Amino acid sequence: MRVLGVPIHLSDNKVFDSIAGLYGKIVHGSSVSAEDGNLSFSWIGILVGEGDRIHDHVSMS
């Protein structure tokens, strides 16, 4: 799953993993780092119960 739109000041592997964890079991966690250049998104591998694409959003506060 691709998680995007996370504000730079909240860009942390734990934040990306917690967002992805809302939709399934994480099998490959986020590996975002400062060397990547773009900290606003990350790819995370998850297992879900259904095969449909996930089109949803999460509001962060």
C-alpha positions as CSV (number, residue, x, y, z in Angstrom):
1,M,0.0,0.0,0.0
2,R,1.2,3.5,-0.7
3,V,0.6,6.0,2.1
4,L,0.9,9.6,0.9
5,G,0.2,13.1,2.0
6,V,1.8,12.9,5.4
7,P,3.1,16.2,6.5
8,I,6.9,16.4,6.6
9,H,7.1,17.1,10.3
10,L,5.2,13.9,11.0
11,S,7.1,11.8,8.5
12,D,8.3,8.8,10.5
13,N,8.2,5.1,9.9
14,K,6.0,4.6,13.0
15,V,3.4,7.0,11.7
16,F,3.3,5.4,8.2
17,D,3.1,1.9,9.8
18,S,0.3,2.9,12.2
19,I,-1.7,4.3,9.2
20,A,-1.2,1.1,7.2
21,G,-2.0,-1.0,10.2
22,L,-5.6,0.4,10.1
23,Y,-6.2,-1.6,6.9
24,G,-4.4,-4.9,7.5
25,K,-1.5,-6.8,9.0
26,I,1.9,-5.2,8.2
27,V,4.3,-7.7,6.5
28,H,6.9,-5.2,5.3
29,G,7.0,-1.9,7.3
30,S,7.9,1.6,6.1
31,S,11.5,2.4,5.4
32,V,11.4,6.1,4.7
33,S,14.7,8.0,5.4
34,A,16.0,11.5,4.9
35,E,18.2,10.4,2.0
36,D,15.1,9.5,-0.1
37,G,14.4,13.2,-0.8
38,N,10.6,12.8,-0.6
39,L,9.3,12.2,2.9
40,S,5.6,12.7,2.1
41,F,4.9,9.1,1.1
42,S,6.0,5.5,1.7
43,W,5.3,2.0,0.4
44,I,4.2,-0.6,3.0
45,G,3.3,-4.3,2.5
46,I,0.1,-5.4,4.2
47,L,-2.2,-8.4,4.2
48,V,-5.9,-7.7,3.9
49,G,-9.0,-9.9,4.2
50,E,-10.4,-8.7,0.8
51,G,-8.8,-8.4,-2.6
52,D,-10.3,-5.0,-3.4
53,R,-8.2,-1.9,-3.8
54,I,-8.2,0.4,-0.8
55,H,-9.4,3.9,-1.7
56,D,-9.7,5.7,1.6
57,H,-8.3,8.6,3.6
58,V,-7.3,9.1,7.2
59,S,-7.4,12.4,9.0
60,M,-4.4,13.0,11.3
61,S,-4.6,15.2,14.3
